[in-house]
Amino acid sequence: MRLTCRFELRAAAACLLALPVPVLAHHSQAEYDRSRTVEIQGEIVEVFWRNPHVLVKVAATENGRRTVWELEGSSVSSQLRRGLSGDMLQVGDSVRVAGYPSTSRQNHMMLNHLLLPSGVELLLRTTREPRFSGSQAVGTGSAAFDEAKVAEAQAQEAQGIFRVWTWGDAEPELWYFSGPERFPLTVSALAAVEEYDQYEDNPMMQCVPPGMPALIGNPYPVTFVQVDDDMIEMRLEEFDSVRTIHLNGGPEADVEPSPLGYSIGRWEDEDTLVVETTRIDTRYFNRVGVPLSPDVELDERFTVNEAAGRLEYELVVTDPQIFTEPWVWRPYWEWVPGEEIRAYQCAVAR
């Protein structure tokens, strides 16, 4: 169901800001009522342990009726880094679960806690405190890295940008899940957001990778690889994506537009990689319907800060059809020896 706001020049911004939160955000973030927690007890009837989201179905008996709940956890990539794996959940297990209920889908919740028959509690979101008293919790911290991989990574310290970087920004709600109130949008862009349907129009629901710049705003590791003197690849875990950065320019005018665009890079000094990207052909700036035009230009700066163990980043998005002024974002990644790029292998849940 789409909500409709009639736009007039002076009322456009106010109208969009008045829309209910679920319409403005990716379903796995703002769809849920975080002000209350629902508990149910039942039997696991299905486990879908694949990116982009874990999905567990639990059959519960309520008032004499059998009801199947859909419980959505965060990505497999996130679960593995908390020490959780799919083989911990078995069809037929009697479990107790708790989470935030959906505001738009019946019998659907964000899964935070799951108590196994063994008494072990799995924490499937960012929470670090067990909910069920006396339970042994798994998922309270990060999984240990292989010692050999840690030693190998530490030997790469002198290689500057060319190592695996782990997301280090502490921002709780990333911009690619944020509604229009966060951005300096034009009236036409605001109207386009209002027409966006978070289920029907979201390409990620069908495992279609986002284009630039939404691809860069993901909370998973990235790495840079020097392919040859003229080319660097930026490899991202999410959607197993690869960006090509051309160091000596190239025939931009002869290149067809694509979701990732055409990127030209240069070294400003030995620690800063500057990248300019044009010819981007993708519908959305972020994952909740903010659009992009074919005229968008991206300016990026990747700066290695060895003292802090960080890869500092600046993104400037210029698109006069969409933004009333350039939009700037400055997060960072951290160097965590032993971290690696894992296979994402996105799949669509049944």
C-alpha positions as CSV (number, residue, x, y, z in Angstrom):
1,M,0.0,0.0,0.0
2,R,1.4,3.4,-1.0
3,L,0.8,6.5,0.9
4,T,0.0,9.6,-1.1
5,C,1.0,13.2,-0.4
6,R,0.1,15.9,-2.9
7,F,3.1,18.1,-3.4
8,E,3.2,21.9,-3.8
9,L,6.4,23.8,-3.8
10,R,6.1,25.2,-0.3
11,A,4.6,22.1,1.2
12,A,6.7,19.4,-0.3
13,A,9.3,19.0,2.4
14,A,6.8,19.1,5.2
15,C,4.7,16.5,3.5
16,L,7.5,14.0,3.2
17,L,8.6,14.5,6.8
18,A,5.1,13.7,7.9
19,L,5.1,10.3,6.3
20,P,5.2,7.3,8.7
21,V,8.7,6.0,9.3
22,P,8.3,2.5,7.7
23,V,7.6,4.1,4.3
24,L,10.9,6.0,4.4
25,A,13.2,3.2,5.5
26,H,14.5,-0.2,4.5
27,H,12.1,-2.8,5.9
28,S,14.8,-4.4,8.1
29,Q,15.5,-1.2,10.0
30,A,12.6,1.2,10.6
31,E,9.7,-1.2,9.9
32,Y,9.9,-2.4,13.5
33,D,8.5,-1.0,16.7
34,R,11.5,-0.8,18.9
35,S,9.5,0.5,21.8
36,R,8.2,-2.9,22.7
37,T,9.4,-6.5,22.6
38,V,7.3,-9.5,21.8
39,E,8.1,-13.0,23.1
40,I,6.8,-16.3,21.6
41,Q,7.5,-20.0,22.1
42,G,7.2,-22.6,19.4
43,E,8.9,-25.0,17.0
44,I,11.3,-24.0,14.2
45,V,9.8,-25.0,10.9
46,E,12.2,-23.4,8.5
47,V,15.7,-21.8,8.6
48,F,16.9,-19.6,5.8
49,W,20.6,-18.9,6.5
50,R,21.7,-16.7,3.6
51,N,22.5,-13.1,2.9
52,P,21.1,-10.5,2.9
53,H,19.1,-11.5,5.9
54,V,18.6,-14.6,8.1
55,L,15.0,-15.7,8.2
56,V,13.7,-18.2,10.8
57,K,10.1,-19.4,10.8
58,V,8.6,-20.5,14.1
59,A,5.2,-22.2,14.6
60,A,3.5,-21.1,17.8
61,T,0.2,-22.1,19.3
62,E,-1.8,-19.0,20.5
63,N,-5.3,-19.3,21.9
64,G,-5.6,-22.7,20.4
65,R,-4.5,-21.6,16.9
66,R,-1.3,-22.5,15.2
67,T,0.5,-19.3,13.9
68,V,3.7,-19.2,11.9
69,W,5.9,-16.3,12.7
70,E,8.6,-15.0,10.4
71,L,11.7,-13.8,12.4
72,E,14.2,-11.7,10.6
73,G,17.8,-11.5,11.8
74,S,20.7,-9.5,10.4
75,S,22.9,-10.8,7.6
76,V,24.9,-14.0,7.7
77,S,28.0,-11.9,7.4
78,S,27.1,-10.2,10.7
79,Q,26.2,-13.5,12.4
80,L,29.4,-15.2,11.5
81,R,31.4,-12.3,12.9
82,R,29.5,-12.7,16.2
83,G,30.3,-16.4,16.3
84,L,26.9,-17.7,15.2
85,S,26.3,-20.3,12.4
86,G,23.3,-21.7,10.7
87,D,23.9,-25.2,12.1
88,M,23.0,-23.9,15.6
89,L,19.4,-23.9,14.5
90,Q,17.6,-27.1,13.6
91,V,14.1,-27.6,12.2
92,G,12.0,-29.2,15.0
93,D,13.8,-27.4,17.8
94,S,11.5,-26.0,20.5
95,V,12.6,-22.4,21.0
96,R,11.7,-19.2,22.8
97,V,12.3,-16.0,20.9
98,A,12.0,-12.3,21.5
99,G,12.1,-9.3,19.1
100,Y,10.6,-6.1,17.8
101,P,7.2,-6.6,16.0
102,S,6.7,-5.3,12.5
103,T,4.4,-2.3,12.1
104,S,3.4,-3.4,8.6
105,R,3.5,-7.2,8.4
106,Q,1.5,-9.5,10.6
107,N,3.3,-12.2,12.6
108,H,6.7,-10.8,11.6
109,M,9.4,-9.5,13.9
110,M,13.0,-8.5,14.1
111,L,14.7,-11.4,15.8
112,N,17.0,-10.3,18.7
113,H,17.1,-13.3,21.1
114,L,16.6,-17.0,20.5
115,L,16.7,-19.6,23.4
116,L,17.7,-23.1,22.2
117,P,16.5,-26.3,23.9
118,S,20.0,-26.7,25.3
119,G,19.6,-23.5,27.3
120,V,22.0,-21.6,25.1
121,E,20.7,-18.1,24.0
122,L,21.7,-16.8,20.6
123,L,21.9,-13.0,20.2
124,L,21.2,-12.3,16.6
125,R,21.3,-8.5,16.6
126,T,23.5,-5.8,18.1
127,T,22.3,-6.5,21.6
128,R,24.9,-7.9,23.9
129,E,22.8,-8.7,27.0
130,P,20.9,-12.1,27.3
131,R,17.2,-11.7,27.9
132,F,16.3,-15.1,29.3
133,S,17.6,-15.5,32.8
134,G,20.2,-18.2,33.5
135,S,21.0,-18.7,29.8
136,Q,24.4,-19.1,28.3
137,A,24.7,-16.5,25.5
138,V,26.5,-16.8,22.2
139,G,26.9,-13.7,20.0
140,T,28.0,-11.2,22.7
141,G,31.3,-10.4,21.0
142,S,33.4,-11.0,17.9
143,A,34.5,-14.4,16.7
144,A,38.2,-15.2,17.1
145,F,40.4,-14.9,14.1
146,D,42.7,-17.6,12.9
147,E,46.2,-17.0,14.3
148,A,47.9,-17.7,11.0
149,K,45.7,-15.2,9.2
150,V,46.4,-12.6,11.9
151,A,50.1,-13.1,11.5
152,E,49.9,-12.8,7.7
153,A,47.8,-9.6,8.0
154,Q,50.2,-8.0,10.4
155,A,53.0,-8.5,7.9
156,Q,51.0,-6.3,5.4
157,E,51.2,-3.2,7.6
158,A,53.6,-1.5,5.3
159,Q,51.4,-2.0,2.3
160,G,49.3,1.1,2.9
161,I,45.8,0.9,1.5
162,F,46.3,-2.6,0.1
163,R,44.9,-4.7,2.9
164,V,41.4,-5.6,4.3
165,W,39.6,-2.8,6.1
166,T,36.8,-3.4,8.6
167,W,33.9,-1.0,9.0
168,G,34.6,1.2,12.0
169,D,32.0,3.9,11.8
170,A,29.8,4.0,14.9
171,E,26.8,5.7,13.3
172,P,23.7,3.7,14.4
173,E,21.5,4.4,11.4
174,L,23.5,4.5,8.2
175,W,22.5,7.0,5.5
176,Y,21.5,4.4,3.0
177,F,18.7,3.5,5.3
178,S,17.8,7.1,6.1
179,G,14.7,9.0,4.8
180,P,14.7,12.4,3.0
181,E,14.9,14.5,6.1
182,R,18.6,13.7,6.2
183,F,19.4,15.1,2.7
184,P,19.1,18.5,1.0
185,L,16.6,17.2,-1.6
186,T,14.9,19.1,-4.4
187,V,11.1,19.1,-4.7
188,S,11.2,16.6,-7.5
189,A,13.4,14.3,-5.5
190,L,11.1,14.5,-2.5
191,A,8.2,13.5,-4.8
192,A,10.1,10.5,-6.1
193,V,10.7,9.3,-2.6
194,E,7.0,9.4,-1.8
195,E,6.3,7.1,-4.8
196,Y,8.9,4.5,-3.6
197,D,7.5,1.2,-2.3
198,Q,9.8,-0.5,0.2
199,Y,8.9,-4.0,-1.0
200,E,8.1,-3.7,-4.7
201,D,10.8,-1.2,-5.6
202,N,13.7,-2.3,-3.5
203,P,16.2,-4.1,-5.8
204,M,18.1,-5.6,-2.8
205,M,15.0,-7.7,-2.0
206,Q,15.8,-9.6,-5.3
207,C,19.6,-9.7,-4.6
208,V,20.3,-7.0,-7.1
209,P,23.4,-5.2,-5.9
210,P,23.1,-1.5,-5.4
211,G,25.0,1.0,-7.6
212,M,27.2,3.8,-6.5
213,P,27.3,5.4,-4.0
214,A,24.9,3.1,-2.1
215,L,27.4,0.2,-2.5
216,I,30.1,2.1,-0.6
217,G,27.9,2.6,2.4
218,N,27.8,-0.9,3.7
219,P,29.1,-2.1,7.1
220,Y,31.2,-5.0,5.8
221,P,34.9,-5.3,5.0
222,V,36.6,-3.9,1.9
223,T,40.0,-4.3,0.4
224,F,42.1,-2.8,-2.4
225,V,44.1,-4.8,-4.9
226,Q,46.7,-3.4,-7.3
227,V,45.9,-5.2,-10.5
228,D,48.6,-3.4,-12.6
229,D,50.1,0.0,-13.0
230,D,46.9,1.4,-14.5
231,M,44.2,-0.3,-12.4
232,I,43.2,-0.8,-8.8
233,E,40.2,-3.0,-7.8
234,M,38.2,-2.2,-4.7
235,R,36.6,-5.4,-3.6
236,L,33.6,-5.3,-1.2
237,E,32.1,-8.2,0.7
238,E,28.6,-7.1,0.2
239,F,27.1,-8.7,-2.9
240,D,30.7,-9.9,-3.8
241,S,31.1,-6.6,-5.6
242,V,34.2,-5.3,-7.4
243,R,34.9,-1.6,-8.4
244,T,37.5,-0.8,-11.0
245,I,39.5,2.4,-10.5
246,H,41.5,3.5,-13.6
247,L,44.7,5.3,-12.5
248,N,45.6,6.8,-15.8
249,G,42.2,8.1,-16.9
250,G,40.7,6.4,-19.9
251,P,38.2,6.7,-22.7
252,E,35.3,7.9,-20.4
253,A,33.2,9.2,-23.3
254,D,33.3,5.7,-24.9
255,V,32.2,3.9,-21.8
256,E,28.6,2.9,-21.4
257,P,27.0,4.1,-18.1
258,S,26.7,1.3,-15.5
259,P,25.5,1.0,-11.9
260,L,29.0,1.5,-10.6
261,G,30.0,4.2,-13.1
262,Y,33.4,4.9,-14.5
263,S,36.0,5.7,-11.9
264,I,39.3,7.6,-12.4
265,G,41.8,7.6,-9.6
266,R,45.1,9.4,-8.7
267,W,47.5,9.4,-5.8
268,E,47.6,12.8,-4.1
269,D,50.4,11.5,-2.0
270,E,51.4,8.0,-1.0
271,D,48.6,7.9,1.6
272,T,45.6,9.4,-0.2
273,L,43.8,7.9,-3.2
274,V,41.5,10.4,-4.9
275,V,38.7,9.0,-7.1
276,E,36.2,10.7,-9.4
277,T,33.3,8.7,-10.7
278,T,30.8,9.6,-13.4
279,R,28.5,7.8,-15.9
280,I,26.5,6.2,-13.1
281,D,23.3,4.5,-14.3
282,T,21.3,3.5,-11.2
283,R,17.9,4.5,-10.0
284,Y,18.6,5.1,-6.4
285,F,21.0,7.0,-4.3
286,N,20.2,5.0,-1.2
287,R,18.1,2.0,-0.3
288,V,14.9,3.7,0.7
289,G,14.0,5.5,-2.6
290,V,16.1,8.7,-2.7
291,P,16.8,8.9,-6.5
292,L,19.8,9.7,-8.6
293,S,20.0,11.4,-12.0
294,P,22.4,10.4,-14.9
295,D,24.3,13.6,-14.2
296,V,25.5,12.6,-10.7
297,E,29.2,13.0,-9.9
298,L,31.1,11.4,-7.0
299,D,34.4,12.7,-5.5
300,E,36.0,10.3,-3.0
301,R,39.2,10.5,-0.9
302,F,40.6,7.4,0.8
303,T,43.4,8.4,3.3
304,V,45.4,5.9,5.3
305,N,46.0,7.0,8.8
306,E,48.6,4.6,10.1
307,A,48.8,6.2,13.6
308,A,45.1,5.6,14.2
309,G,44.9,2.3,12.2
310,R,42.2,3.7,10.0
311,L,41.3,4.3,6.4
312,E,39.5,7.6,6.5
313,Y,37.0,8.4,3.8
314,E,35.3,11.4,2.3
315,L,32.5,11.2,-0.2
316,V,31.0,14.2,-2.0
317,V,27.9,13.6,-4.1
318,T,27.0,16.3,-6.6
319,D,23.7,16.0,-8.5
320,P,21.7,19.3,-9.0
321,Q,18.6,17.5,-10.1
322,I,18.4,15.6,-6.7
323,F,20.4,17.7,-4.2
324,T,20.1,21.4,-3.6
325,E,23.8,21.4,-2.6
326,P,26.6,18.8,-2.6
327,W,26.1,16.1,0.0
328,V,29.2,15.1,2.1
329,W,29.8,11.9,4.1
330,R,32.9,11.2,6.2
331,P,33.1,7.7,7.8
332,Y,36.1,5.4,8.3
333,W,37.3,1.8,8.2
334,E,39.6,0.2,10.7
335,W,42.5,-2.2,10.2
336,V,41.7,-5.4,12.1
337,P,44.5,-8.0,11.4
338,G,42.9,-11.3,10.6
339,E,39.7,-9.9,9.1
340,E,38.9,-11.1,5.6
341,I,36.5,-10.7,2.7
342,R,33.9,-13.5,3.0
343,A,31.7,-14.8,0.2
344,Y,28.3,-13.0,0.4
345,Q,26.3,-15.3,-1.8
346,C,23.0,-13.4,-1.7
347,A,19.8,-15.5,-2.1
348,V,16.1,-14.6,-2.2
349,A,14.1,-16.1,0.6
350,R,11.1,-18.2,-0.3
